[in-house]
Amino acid sequence: MKTISLFAICLLFYFSGIAALTYEVLWVRHLGLIFGNTVYAAATVMMTYMFGLAIGSHYAGKLASLIKKPVKVFGFLEIATALYALSIPYIFDFIQYSYRFAAVNISDSIFFLTFIRVLLALILLLIPTAMMGATLPVLAKGFLNKIDHFGSRLGLLYGINTLGAVSGVLLAGFLFIPKFGMNISNLIAVSLDLLVGIIAVGTSYFYENKSHTNINKPISIVRKRTKLANWLLISVGISGFISLAMEIIWFRALILIFGSTTYSFSAMLGIFLIGLSGGSLLISFFADKIKNPGIIFGISSTLIGFYTLGSLYFFSAMPEFLLNNLMLNTSPTWEKMISLKFLISIFFLLIPTLLFGVSFTMGVKVVRNQISSSSETVGEAAMFNTIGAALGAFFGGFILLPNIGMRYGLIICSILIIGLGVSLLYWFIQTKQKKIFIPSIVILITFLFLINPPTWNKKIISSGPYFSPWEYVKNNKIILSDKLESERLLFYNEGITSTISVFRDLGEALQYASQGKVEADTTERSMMLQRMMGHLPMLFHPNPQRVVNIGLGAGVTFGAVSCYPAKHLEVVEFEPSVVNVAKIWKNKNHNVINNPNIKITINDGRNHLFINKEPYDVITSDPFEPVMAGAANLYTVDFFELAKSRLATNGIMAQYLPLYELSYEDYQMIMRSFAEVFPDCIIFFTGFDSILLGGKNENTLHLPIAEKKFEITQVRESLSEIGFNDPEMLLSMYVARLSNENKIWDQGNLNSDNNPY
């Protein structure tokens, strides 16, 4: 009888991985727009996603004995997932309505909203993720039953599917969404998934018959799960726990070296998944020849810890390494920067993730020696590993990072994984002498590391030389260290979402940086932008009483807003530690943090407007530049429409738009998108950046209104500090009125949630 080719199944499983990760990218992005892009909201979504995968893995493994045609079941799971994905747009509408209804009418407290996010995320994600999680245990029923080829085939299937996940992440991020938009990308993933499912069902119809099933039927001896099996499953879970904790911390650390952009995250995630895939595929060639897989599980775990500890000694040298290779000998290019991001990610992430891929395959194989059913083994191992990963992400992001920081967080993770390795080696080494000697050597080496632990130079890692790298080169020599010697580090904090720092140079000028990138300083041009972001909309509004500023930063914009006699002054900031930055800048922001009339809300700015109950007279949107990961959501037509809907009758919105790190076409597209929502908007130029001002109604932006505001003492003093002594001087910033008659703004793309160019 003919049998189904393992190569064919691997090919189908590869494309299944592409579809699955495309779905994940799309769904997480959609939910981010609804729940917000705070770390709490993102963690809620990801943990719910992993919980669904774990549920699917567990029950598929338990029910595998009832499956007669596993490839057919795999095909139907893919088809069902695809059909569910088709209904996603309607489910998103329900979730969006339900979330806002709960926030507006019941409570907007963080605890209640977290509960609602979990509930709604479960409604959306539980069914499709459970079906995704079921696919590997189902295929294990048909292809992993024979214990003599269990390890090699598991490594192959897991590695190929993970390789598909790599492709899905890269295709979704760099091709599908930019070229076709969110909706078409979803249809592409659905079509691919349907095709995989239909081919699998068709293949099953021709090849999967009773004779074939009998040949591959599972071993009839059913053993009760032993204590060793339970301990090994927990070990697989611990490995997943540490891998995701390390991933979270490394991602936060590496963006200090090369910036927090979409390309940075794609490079890091790509290397992480390639490592997992490569490790599984590599060990698949030897898995069934290894007599004691538990030792390989232990060795690989130990080496992960040693490599990570060793690599920490080189971290502080990375900014200078990047500058040397980017700036010296040849001119800097975008391609060179992308290559360096991949190269640095490879150095820190590839070896550990390769070893994690090896340890998962070997860990599951040693569990298989204790459990008679291959499907149950794979299902339980995948469940423990996935739940461990979800908890590890929480542990890394919410426990280690804000409490002990990146360096100590990675040291603790290294010690934990070494501890796991030592336990496994002690258990599986057979001879008494080696059982004592080898773990003792591992413990001794770890102790030697900890006697002289790696140290990081906070000044260097928070300096952000990837931004304006030419400032750190003089006479064809890197002057990073010399430049930093002349600066004082006033504040450094590794917060929940960002690493924040404040420097003061020899001229007493301040610099505030987030993820190493300078976001505000006290130079004349920067103060002009920050002050006018707050003053312009307040000057032109006849009587602003309810005001919200999106993005606290150094507090200068919010300080300008506070100069006016408004009843409700609110600022929305997603990183709590930024409040400390504003306190340091009190002489430049009118000591706004100590103003009793203000309210500080810790949330994503877009999400805050989405769940807002009362309209605002003025909204100032001063987020990170569009190039920064996540910030582009605040530069879309959809966001501008949301903001306009939250404005009162004569409301005004001010939008920051930089003139750097954007192409001419992209700059014009964002301007066009703003003008699409605010047809009679005005563009102002501060000398280095631009500000867009839009009114909810026409004829709201007039100079006579601004003239009266100069009579307010605090306003006049604040403006005079940046050189504006009378209202006519505002005209020096005026560039154009982008009215409907200006047809140039109608030509070209609009930046939207569906088409986030």
N, C-alpha and C positions, 0 to 999 in steps of 0.2 A: 504493500500500500504506500502511496505517496504521502509524505508528511510536509507540513508547512515549513518553509525555509526560515531558519533563525535570522538570516540576513534580511529577509523581507519584513519580519516582525520588528527588527531593529530599525529599519528604515521608516516604518510606520510610527514607531515609538519616538523617533527623532522629530518627525513633523508634528506629532502630538505635543512634544515639548515646546516647539515653536509656538503653536496655537495657545498652549496653556500660559506661557509667559507673556504673550501678547495680550491675552485677556487680563492677566494680573496687572500689567502696566496700565492698561486702559481703565480697569475697575478702580485701582488705587488712585489714579489721577482724578477720575470722576468723583470718588468719595472725598478726596482732598478738597475739591471745589465746594462740596456740600458741608463737610465737617470742619474744614479748615486745615491748614498745613502746619499746625503746631505739632510738636513731638508727641503730645498726648493723643491727638486725633490719629496721627500716623501709626503710633504703636497699637492703638485700638484696632485699626483696620488690619494691620499685619498679623497681630496675634489671633484675631478672628479667622483670618485666612488660613493660618497654620493649624488652628484648631479643627477647621473643616477637613483639611488634608489628613490630620491624625485620625479623625472619626472614620473617614473613608477607608484608610489603611487598616484600621482595627477590624471593622466589620467585614470587609472583603476577605481578610485573612481567616476570620472565624467561619464565614459562610462558604469558603472555597470548596469544601467537600461536596456541596450541592451542585457545583458547576460542572457540567459535562463537556461543554464546548467553550473554553476560556477565550479563544480568539474572537468568537462571536460575541461573547459578553463584553470584551474589550471594545469591539466595534460599536455595540449599542451604547456603551458608556460615552464614547466619543460623540456619537450622534446626539444623544440626550444633552450633553454639555453644550454642543453647538446650538441646538434648538433653544435651550435656556438662554444662551448668550444673545439670541435674536430678540428675546423679550426684555433684555436689560434696559433699553431706553425707557420703557414704560415703568419698570421697577424703580429706576432712578427718579422719575417724576414723583412716584409715591413716597420714596424716602425723603426727597427734598421737601415735599409738602409736610410730611409727618414731623421731620426734624424741626422745621421752622415753627410749626404749630406748637410743638412741645416747648420750645425755647421761649416763644412769645407769650403763650397762655398759661404755662405751668411754672417753669423755673429756668433761669439761665445760669444756675450754679454749675461749677466745674464737675461736681460729683453727679448731679442729675444728668447733665449733658453726656458725661462719660457712659452712664448706664444706657441712655437712649442710643448713643453711637454703637455700643456693643449689640443692643437689641436689633437695631436696623441693619447693622453689618451682618449679623447672623441671618436675618431674613434674606438678604441679598446673596451672601457668599456661601452659606452652609451647604446648600444642595450642589452647586457646581464644584466646589472644592472637595466635597466628599467623593464625588464621582471621579475627580482627578486623582485623589489619593488612593482610590480603589484600583487604578489601572495596573500598578506594579504587582500587587499581590495576586490579581487575577491572572496576569501573564505568568507569574511564578507557578501557578497551577499547571500550565501547559508546558513550560519550558525549564523549570528548575526542580522537578520532582526527584530526579536521580541525583543522589548526593555526591556521586563521583564527578559531576560537572556543575554542581551548584555554584561554587565560588566564581568560576570563570564566566558563567552565563549571567550571574547577578551583576558582576562588575561591568560586563558588556552592556546589559540593559540599562543599569543605573547611569553608567557613563554616557551612553548614547542619548538617553533622555535628557540628561543635564547639558550635554552639548547642544541639544535642541533648544534648551532653555537659554543658553548663551546667545544662540542665533536669534531667538525670539526677542530678547532684551535689546540687542543691537538693531534688529530690523524694525522693531516698534519705535525705538528712540530716534533712529537716524534715517529711516526710509518711510515706513508706513504713516506715522503721525505727521511728520513734516510735509510729505508729498501729497497725502490723500486725506488727512484729517482724522479725527477720532471716529466718526461714524463709519466711514469707508474702511478704516483699519479694523473695526469690529467685524464688518462683513467679510473682510479678507480672512481673518482668523476663523470665523464661522465656516467659510467655504473650505478652508484647509482642514478643519476639524471634521466637517461632514465627509470630505473626500477620504480622509483616513478611516473614518467609521464605516463608510460604504465599502471600501476596499477590504477592510478587515472582515466584515460580514460576508462579502462575496467570496473571499478566500476560504473562510470557514465552511461555506456551503459546498465548495469543491473538494476540500482536503480534510476537514475535521469530521471524521466519521467514527463509528463505534470502535472499529479496529484500532484506529489511531489513539482514541481515548484510552482504550484498555492497555495499549503499550506503555502509555505514560501515566497510568493510574498511580496514585500515591502508595507508599509503603503501608501495608495493612496494620502493622503494629502501631498502636497508639499509646504513647507514653504520657504520663502525667508530667506537667511542667515542674522541673526540679528547682530547688533554691538557687543552684548555680545558674540555671537559665534566667531566672528573675534578676540575679545580680548582673549577669551579662547584658540583659536588656537595659537595666539602669545605667550600665557603663556606656552603652551606645547612646542613651539619652544624655548622659553627662558630656560625651564628646560633642553632640549637637549643641548642647547648652554653651560650652566654651567656644565652639566655632563661631556662633552668632554673636556672643559677647565680644569676642576679638574683632569680628567684622565691624560691629558698630563703633568700637573704639578706634580701630585703625582708620576707618573712613573719616572720623572726626579729626584724627591726627594728620592724615595725609593732605587734607584740603588746606591745612596751614602752609604746606609746601608749595602746592600748585593751584590753589584757588577752588572756590565752591561753585563750579559751573556744572551744567548738564554733562559736558564732556568728561569732567573729572569723575563724576559718579559712574558714568558709563564705563570708563577705563577701569576703575576699581572693581565694579561689579562684574565686568567681563572677565578680568583676571581671576577673581574669586571663583566664579563658576567654571572657568576653564581649568583651574586647578583641581576642583572637585571632580570634574569630568575626566581629566587626564589621569588623576590618581586611580580612579576606578578602572579606567580602560587599561592602564599600565599593569595593575595587579591582576587583571583578569587573565593575562597570559600565564601566570604562575600560580594562581589561587588554588587550584585543585592538586598541585604538586607539593604544596606546603603541608607538612604533616601536623604542625602545631600552629594553626592560625592565630591562636590567642597570644603567642609570643610576638608575632608581627603586629597585632593590634597594640600590644604594650610598647613595642619599640617605636612604632610610628607616633604614638601619643607622646612618648618621652622626647623624641626628636623635634616635635612641634614646639614644645616648651623651650628646649635648648636653642633652637633656631630663633625663636621670637626674642628670648632674652639677649642673645648675641646681636641681633639686628638693632636692638634699642640703642646700642652704643654708637650707631652711625646716624641716628635720626637728626641730631643737631647739625650734622654736616651737609644735610640735603639741600637747604636753601643756597649755600655756596656752590654745591655741585650743580644745581639747576642753573644758576647764573653763569658759571663757567662754560657750560655746554650750550647755553642759549645765546650768550652775548659775545663771547670771545671768538676771534678768528673769522667768524662769518656773521652776517646780519641775522637778527632774530626773525623767525617766521612762525606762522600759526602751525604749520606742519611740524616744525621742530618742537614747539611747545607740547603738542599732542603726543609726539613720540616720547618726550621726556616724562610726561604723565604716565604713559604705559610702562616705561622703563623703571621708574621709581616704584610704581605699583607692583611690578614683577619682582623687584628686589625684596620687598617686605611681605608680599602676600602669596607669591606663587608656590614656594616650597612648603609653607604650612598648609595651604589648601590642597596641594597634591597629597600630602600626608594624611589630611582629613579624609580625602577620597579613598585612600588605601585603608585607613582605619575603619571606615564605615563598612566597606566590603568584607574585610577580615573579621570585624566584629559580628556582622550578620552571619558569616559562615560558621563561626564558632558557636553562635546561638543555635544554628541549624543542627549541630552535632548533639544538641540537648533536646530538640523538639522534632517529632517525627514528620510534621507537615511543613513543606516548603512554603506554602502560601501563608500559613499562620506565622511562621518565622518572619517572613518578609513583612507581613502586615503589622505584627507587633513591634518589630525593630523600627519600621518606618514611623509608627505611631510614637514610640519613645523618643526617637531622634527628632521628630518634628515638634513635639511638645517641649522637649529640651531646648530646641532652637528658639521657640517662642519665648520661653522663660529666660533664655540667655540674652535675647535682644532687650528684654525688660531690665534684666540685671545690669547689663552693660550701659544702657542708656539712662536709666533712672536711679541706679544705686552707685555704680562705680564712677561714672563721669562726673556727676555733680558733687560727689562726696570726697573722692580721693584723686580724681583727675586721670588723664590719659596714661601717663607713664606708670604710675602705681597700679592702675587698672590692668594694664597689659602684663605687668610683673605678677599680679595676683592670678590672672588667667593662666600665665605660664606655669606658675607653681601648681595650680589646680590640675592642669593637664599632665604635668610631670607626676603628680601624685597618683593620678589615674593610671599612668603608664607603669609606675612602680608597683602598684597593687596587682595589675595584670601580670607583670613579669614574675612577681613573687608567687602568684597562683599557678602559672602555667609552666614555669621552669621545673624540670623533673628532678635533677640532682640536688642534693642537700647543700653542697658547697656553693654551687652557682645560685641557688635560691637565696642565699645570704649575700654572696659576693657581689653579684650584678646590681641588685637594688641598692646595696650600700655604696657602690661606685656612683650610681645615679644621684643618690642623696648628697654625696660628697661634692660632686660637680655643681649641683644646685646651690649648695652652701657656699662654694667658692664664688659663684656669680653674685650671691647676696652680700658677701663680705665687701665687694666693690661694685655696688649696683650701678647701672647706667644712669647718667645724669643728663638732663636736657637744659639747654640755655634758653630760658623763657624769652629773653630779648630777641634772640635769633629766630626762634620758631614762630614768634608772633609778629615778626617784622614784615612779612608778606612781600618779599622781593619779586614774586611773580607778577605783581602789579607795578607798573612803571619801572621795569628792571634796569633801564638806562641810567637811573639815578644812582645805581650802585656800581657804576663802572667809570673809571677815570684813568686816562692814559693807557688804555687797554689792560687795565688791572681791576680786579674785583675789590671794592673798598667797603664791603658790607660790615665787617668787624670794626673798621675805623669809624664808620658813620654811626654805628650803634653805641660806640664808646662815648660819644658826645651827647647821648640821650639818656634820660632817666625813665625807668619803667615805674609809673605811678600806680597802675592798677592792672591786675591780670587775674582772670577768672575763667575757668572751664565750665561754662554753664550747661544747662540741660540741652539747649539747641545750638549754642555758638560759643566760641572761645573769644573772649572780649579783652581788650587791652587799651591802656591810655599811656602815651609817651609825652614827655616834655623835653624840648631841645634846648640848646644853649641860649637861644633867643627868647626863651620862656613861652614859645608857641606850643600849643597842645595838639595832639593827634589822637583821635579815637579810631580804633580798628576792630573790625569784626571778621573772624576767620583769617586774620592777617592783613586784610585789605582795609586801607584807610577810608573811612566813611565820612569823617568830618575833621576839620582842623580849624585853627584860629587865624589862618591867613586871610588877607583882605577879600580875595575872590570867593573863598569858601564861606566866610561870614556873610557876604552879600547874598549868596544863594540861600543859606539857612534862614537868615532873617526875613528875606523877601518872600520865601515860601509861606511864612506865617502872616506877614503884613499885607501882601497884595490882596488876598481874598477878603481880609477883615476891613481893609481900606475901602474897597468898592461895595461892600454890603452896607445898606443904610442902617441896619440895627441888628447885628449878629448877637443872638442870645444863647443859642445852643451850637457848640463847636466841637468837632472831633478832629484830632491830628493822628494820622496813621503813621506809626514809626517814631518812637521817642528819640533814639540815637543820643546825641549829646544834649538834647533838650533845647537847642537854640531856636528852632522853629516854633516849638510849643511855648517857649518863653516869649517870643514875639506875639503869639496869639494871646497870651495872658495879659498883655498890656491894655487890652480893651475891656470895658466893663460888661462882660458877658455873665450870664447866670450859670451856665453849665459849660465847663471846660474839661474836655476828656481827651486822653491820649491812649492809643492802643499799641502795645508792644508785645512781641511773642517771646522775648528773652528777658526773664526777670532781673538778671544781674545788670542789665543796661541802666537800671535806675541809679546804680552806684556811679556810673559814668556821668550821668546828668548832675549828680551832686558835686563831682569834681569840677565840672564846668560851670558852677553856679555864678561866677563873675561874668560869664558870657551869655547865660540864658536867663538872666534876671531872677536867679534863685527860684526857678519855677517849681522845683520839687517841694519846697517848703511853703508854697502858696496854698492856703487852706481851702481855696475855691476850686481845686482841681480833682479829677478822678483818673486814676491809672488802671487800665484794664489789660490784663495779660491774656492775649488771644491773638489769633490771626486776624489781620485787619479786614480782609474780605469777609471772613466768617462773621466778624462782629457786625458789619453792616447788614449781612444777610439775616441775622437774628434780632436786629435792632427794632425797637417798638416805636420810638418817637423820632420824627424828622429832625434833621440838623439844618441850621442856617448856613454853616460853612463846613466843608470837608477839605482837609489838606492831606494829600496822599504823597508821602515822602519816603517811599520804600527803597530797597537796594536797587542797583542798576538792573535792567532786564536780563543781562548776561548771567547774573547770579541765579543759582538753582532755586526754583520755586517763586522767584520774584516776578517772573514774566506773567503770572496770573493776575498781577495788578496793572497790567498794561493792555488788557483786551477790551474789545467792544462790550463784552458781557459784564466785565467789572465796571466799566464806565456807566453802563445802563443801570446796574445795581446801585451805584453811588447816586446817580441822578434820581432814581426812585426814592432814595432816602433823604433827598433835599426838600426843604420846605419851599413854599411858593416862590419866594425870591432868592432861593439858595444859590450859593456859588461853590464851585469845586476848583481847587488848585492841584495840578498834577506836575510832579517833577519829571523832567525828561533830559537825561544827560546827552552831551555832544561827543562822548567818547565811548569806545567799545561797542559801537553800533555802526553798521554800514549806512551810507546815505539812504539806500532803499528802505532799510529797517527803521531808521529815524523817521523818514517820511510816512511809513506805514503806521507807526504809532500815532503820529500827528493826525493822520487821516482817520484813524480809528476814533480818536478823541473828538475830532470835528464831526464825525458821523453822528455822535450822541449829543454833542453841544455845537450846533451848526454856526453859532455866532461867537465862537470862542476867540480869545486873543492869545498871541504868543509873545512872551517877554524873554529878553536875553540878559543874563547877569554878567556876561563877560567870559564865562567859561561853560555855563550850563543854560538850560532854558526852562521856563515855567509856562504851562498851559493853564489858562483861566477860562472856565466855562460857566455860564449862568443857566439856571433851569428855565428861565423865561428870557425872551429877547429884551433888549434895551435895559439890561441891569448893570452893565459895566461902563460907568461914566465918571469922568474926572471930578466934576463938582461934588460928588458924594465923598470922594477921597479927601478933598480939600478940607472938609469939616473935621475929619478925623485928626488932622494935624494939630488941632486945638487941644487934644488930650495930651497932658504933660508927659506921661510915660511913653506914649507913642512917639511924640516928637523927639524925646531924648534917645529912644531906641534907634530911630531912623537916622538921627544926626550922627550917631556913632559909626554908621557905614556910609556917611557922606550925603544923605538926603535931607536937605534943610527946608525944602518947600515942595508942594505937590507937583509943580510943573516938572521937577526933575525926574518924576516917574516916567515921563515921555522918553527919556534917554534910554530906557529899557525896552520901549515898545518896538516890536518888529512888524507885526501884521495882524489884521483881523481876518480870520479864516471863515468868512461868510459863505453862504451858498453860491454867491456869484463867482467865487474862486474855484473854477472847475478843476484846477490842477489837483485838488485834494480828493476828487472823486475818481481819479485814475489809479488803479492798482489794487493790491490786496488789502484786506482788513485783518488785523490780528484778533482772533477770537478763540474761545474755549475749544471749539470744534476744529479750528485750523490755527493752532498755536505756532505760527511761523517763527 
